[in-house]
Amino acid sequence: MNSKTRVLIIDDDVVMARYLASHLSRRSFEVSLAPTGQEALRTFRAFDPNLVLLDMSVDGMAGGEILQRLKQMKPVLSVMILSDNKDPETIFKVSRMGADDYISKPVDPKELDVRIMKVLDTQRLYSEVTHLREQVRRQPDFTMLFGTSPKMIEVKMTIEQVADTTATVLIRGESGTGKEVVARMIYAESSRCDKPFVKINCAAIPHELLESELFGYEAGAFTGANRQKLGKFEQANSGTIFLDEISEMHPALQAKLLHVLQDHEFSRLGGKRDIQVDVRVLSATNKPLERAVEEGVFREDLFYRLNVVSIHIPPLRERREEIPVFLDFFLTKYSEHYGKHPPKFSENAVSRIMEYTWPGNIRELENLVKRYVIVGNEAQIIRELSTHKPIVSSLTLQPGAAGEGNGGAVPPAAVSPIQANGNMSEFEMPSLLEIGRRAAMQAEREAIERVLAQTRWNRRQAAKILKISYKALLNKLKAMEEHNKGQHKQ
């Protein structure tokens, strides 16, 4: 149970209300009581519940009136009616007024648990669908930016060709290039656009939990599984599922995903029957899956199933002509969002911005414009670019490197244990201690860069993952930056 789920019980039967409150509190709900209609309205404003259990005959105000008042204050509120009146006409009337369920008194605790979970699941799914529809509604404004360079015109043409099919699509590109935007464009232009779009990040969920997230579980499947849970594939039935960072999926789970792609069926954890689904699968990666197949960490048969159509999104540094368009777009967007009106970037600033390599791609550019709107200081933003190059530049592919995205990165400042001297005819062999020190520094650098990429440059979050203090991480980044500067001068 979610400890943050707040339940307000409105009932003048104090004994019954306290009994229900005690029962729900043991299940980690946060509960508040109100014995009268007026007190219920006051408590509601301060408590802001997710769910209300409402007795239809509360002292001082009719239950129907309370229901209407609550719905006016919070239209998405879930309300369950408690009543000893089993008249079908009354049940129909309160459902028309917005009640989500109707339970007869005396209340059976086990039945109450089941009914509450159904109401909360419906509430959660409604919230997710509303959020996704709002994202899709806003998407066309952003998708207009895909097509302002020759390379992105090709991407857009591929999207249009593949959108209204059932083919699986593998979307490739570095972090921040817009892989999710492409997935949503495919979805928005498909015949499934009025059906669910469900996204799951395979790297954000521990692999022990990812299976239950994708496929759900039955009550009793494992310790703590006290109710049935639908997985993402069931939620996406008839629609589209987007598996982001698919390269991070554990090999043990890849076999089950392959089974779904081949046979369109799966079983929940602890389930005894297969469940049929009709789901279009889109996936994305910032790593070369071919290399993962060669290394034996990604199934070859799954790779071919996912890679029916491949869309590669070029990094921003390969389509610099789009940068001014993005600048205008994000400047307008965040000026409206923050209610500020900073001047447009000067020609000099635009030139400096276009010279930058943008290892974080569009996401990094968006964050820069957001900061500019907030601080309103163009000079500060330009200084930031000039001091931000060294660490992230090693995360991008160098020309001619194999693969794509972060997975094919070649750190330019990698330190070789053996260095040639000035005449290039002899080699200076450092001590074993020095070799070990350099190897440790390089391993530390790679670990930091990998975590920074995974956290999308959130240094505080990266510090937690690396189990060091935020200040220690900043010091290491500064040392790495100074080392890179020294390398460039040599």
C-alpha positions, 0 to 999 in steps of 0.5 A: 500500500502507498503510505501517502494515500490519504483517505477521509472517512465521513460518517457520523457513526463514530464506532464504525468510522474508527473501526474502518480508520484502524483497519485502513491505518494498519494497511499504511493509509493515512486516515482522517475522520469527519463526523459531520458535513461541515467538518468534512468540508473543512477537513477536506480542504486541509487534508486533501484526500485521494479517496473519500468514504462517504456515508449517505446519511451524515449528520447536518448535511445530506450525503448527496450534497456533500458529494456534489461539493467535494466533486466541485472542489476536486473533480478527479476525487474518488468517492466511495459511498457507504450506506445501508440502503440497497435500493438500485435507484439510489445506487444509480443516482449517486453514480450519476453524481460522480460516486466511484463505488457503492458499498453496503453496510455493515462493511466487510473489511476484506471486500473494502480492501478489494474495492478500494484497490480497484478504485485507486487503480482506476484513478491511477490509470486515469491520471496516466492517460490524462498525462499522456494525452496532454503530452501528445496534445502538445507534441505537434509543436515540438515535432515541427522542429524535426525536419529543419535539416536534411538529416532530420528530413530523412528521419521524419520521412522514415517515421511517416513510412513506418508509423501506420504499420505494426512493425517494431522500431528500434530508435538509436541515438545519443542521450538527449537527441529526442528518441522519445519524441520520435517514439511519440511521433510514430504513435501519434501518426499511427492508427493506434493514436487513440489507444494507450501509449505506455513508456517504461525505462528499462534502466531506471528500474532494478531488473528484479522488479522490471519483470513485475512492472512489465508483466504484472503479478498475481496475489501471492506470487511473492512476499508482499504481493497481496493483490493482483497487479496489471503489468505495462503490457496489459495496460498497453493492450491495443496500443503502443509500448515504448521500452527506453534504454532497452540495452539495460534489460537483464538477459534473463528477462530478454527471453520473456520479452522475445516470447511476447514479440513472437507469440503475443502472449505472456503470463503474470508472475505467479500466473497459471495462464497465458494472457493474449495482448496486441501491443506495438513495441517501440524501443530505444537505445543509446548504445550499439546493440550489435556490440552487446550481442557480440559480448553475449549480454543481449540476445541476438534473436531479440535484437533482430525482432526489435530491429525490424525498422531502425531509426538513427537520430544524428547528434545535434553537432551533426545538424547545427543548422537546427540550433537557432530554430531550437533556441527560438522554440525553447526561448518562447516556451520557457518565457511563457512558462516562467512569465519572463521576457528576456531578449533574444540571443545576440548574433555573437551568442548564437555563433558561440552556441553553434560552435559548442559540441553539445554532448548532451544534445537537445536536452542540454540545449533546452536546459541552457535556454531554461537557465537563460530565461531564469537568470537573464544573463547572456554573458553568464550562459556563454561563460558556462559553455566555455567551462563545460566542454572537457568532461562531457566531450569524452562521452561522444563518438569520435569520427570513424569510431565504431557503433553509436551513442555513448556506448561507442565513446572513445575518451580523448584523454585516456592515459596510456601506461606507456608514453613515447618521448620527444624523439619517438625512438625510445619509450619511457616505462613508468613504474608499476605504481604509476601505471596502477595510479593511471589505470585507477584514474581512468577507471574512476573517470569512466565510472563518473562519465557513465553515471553522469550520462545515465542521470542526464547530468544531474550531479547530485543524483550521480554523487548518490549513485557513486556513493560520494559526497556532492562536493567530492564529485565536484572536486573530481570533475574539476580535477578531470577538467584540469587534466583535459586542459593539460592534455590539450596543451601538449 
